[in-house]
Every structure is written in C-alpha cells, then in structure tokens.
Amino acid sequence: MVTVGLFIRVEAKPDKVAEVEETLKEVVDIVRKEGKAVVWFALRLGPTTFAIYDAFADDADRQAHLEANGPALREAGAELFVESPSIDHIDVVAALLPGE
C-alpha cells in the first residue's frame, strides 16, 4: 500500500533535453536498487518539461529517498535545468497497483 508520494517537475534547458531524458532513464536503476519507492515514473509533459512521480509506503521511506537522492538532483539541476526542480510532497488518496 502507498500513502505518500513526490511529484517533481523540471524544465530542461533547450540544449539539454536529450541529456535530461537519458539521465531519467538511468535513474530508474538507482531507485530500484534503493528499494524505497513502491512505484516510480519519469514523465515527459512537453517539449522541455519533465516530471518524476514516485510513491512510498510511508513518510519515512519518502524522507529516506529524498535524503539519498536530493543532493544529486540539485547538482544535476544546475547543469541541466532552467531552474531548481519543483518538489511537491503529496498524499496518496487511492492507488491501483499490480497484484492488489
């Protein structure tokens, strides 16, 4: 069961779009190994707009994930993004997951 999540929105610099997309494809392996996220999605919302949606069983897992990955996101952001990522903490009201 998931109870909380994150919605992270980033705007890629126009000349870094392909690099942002490739980086997001690589990050999924890091998140998988970490084992905190129940679900994780990298999304393309527009030509230069991307988002990450991930959900967690509880706030402790969400916080651990942020502490482990937040610094890398901010570091990448200086080179790849127009501005700092927008990070929203969200509550999951209902979910449909495989196997449930």
C-alpha atoms as one frame of an Amber mdcrd trajectory, in Angstrom:
protein
   0.000   0.000   0.000   1.190   3.513  -0.762   0.297   6.509   1.362   2.603
   9.334   0.235   4.477  10.437  -2.842   6.506  13.054  -4.603   5.786  14.974
  -7.781   8.958  16.590  -9.077   8.733  18.887 -12.077  11.779  20.067 -14.042
  12.256  22.305 -17.044  15.204  21.218 -19.175  17.460  23.755 -20.807  16.592
  23.612 -24.521  20.029  22.256 -25.454  19.911  19.617 -22.660  16.587  17.884
 -23.413  18.142  14.659 -24.717  20.538  14.550 -21.764  17.706  15.019 -19.248
  15.722  12.207 -20.869  18.734   9.881 -20.843  19.523  10.741 -17.221  15.971
   9.916 -16.170  16.230   6.550 -17.917  19.389   5.813 -15.920  17.961   6.965
 -12.588  15.322   4.217 -12.545  18.051   1.657 -11.801  19.288   3.697  -8.837
  15.759   3.977  -7.435  15.170   0.249  -7.977  18.328  -0.630  -6.005  17.406
   1.797  -3.233  14.151  -0.095  -2.664  12.132   2.703  -1.030   9.741   3.630
  -3.857   6.748   1.373  -4.474   6.261   2.976  -7.899   8.432   5.386  -9.863
   7.748   7.113 -13.162   9.761   9.537 -15.275   7.339  11.552 -17.402   7.631
  13.916 -20.345   4.976  16.617 -20.061   6.049  18.778 -23.002   8.992  19.539
 -25.295  11.274  20.588 -22.412   9.160  19.749 -19.361   9.706  16.535 -17.412
   8.421  15.155 -14.132   9.086  12.332 -11.733   6.244  10.751  -9.821   7.048
   8.265  -7.115   5.062   6.825  -4.239   6.069   5.265  -0.937   4.549   3.137
   1.797   5.138   5.837   4.395   6.763   9.177   5.092   9.935   7.568   6.492
  10.632   5.912   3.125   9.867   9.155   1.292  12.257  11.090   3.523  14.990
   8.465   3.153  14.584   8.629  -0.628  14.835  12.428  -0.620  17.898  12.400
   1.612  19.614   9.820  -0.617  18.740  11.414  -3.955  18.012  15.091  -3.341
  21.633  16.265  -3.477  22.232  14.539  -6.837  19.046  16.072  -8.255  20.100
  19.550  -7.175  23.613  19.020  -8.548  22.305  17.841 -11.931  19.840  20.706
 -11.951  22.495  23.381 -12.143  23.719  21.954 -15.440  20.539  20.531 -16.970
  17.554  22.566 -15.763  16.368  26.120 -16.345  15.624  26.486 -12.621  15.591
  24.376  -9.480  13.211  21.396  -9.572   9.749  21.911  -8.110   9.217  19.223
  -5.453   5.695  18.619  -4.143   5.028  16.265  -1.232   1.703  14.566  -1.891
  -0.682  12.267  -0.063  -1.977   9.266  -1.989  -5.745   9.016  -1.627  -6.199
   5.816  -3.657  -3.990   3.590  -5.792  -4.235   0.651  -8.146  -1.041  -1.406
  -8.196  -0.242  -4.736  -9.848  -1.076  -7.653  -7.590  -3.607  -5.764  -5.476
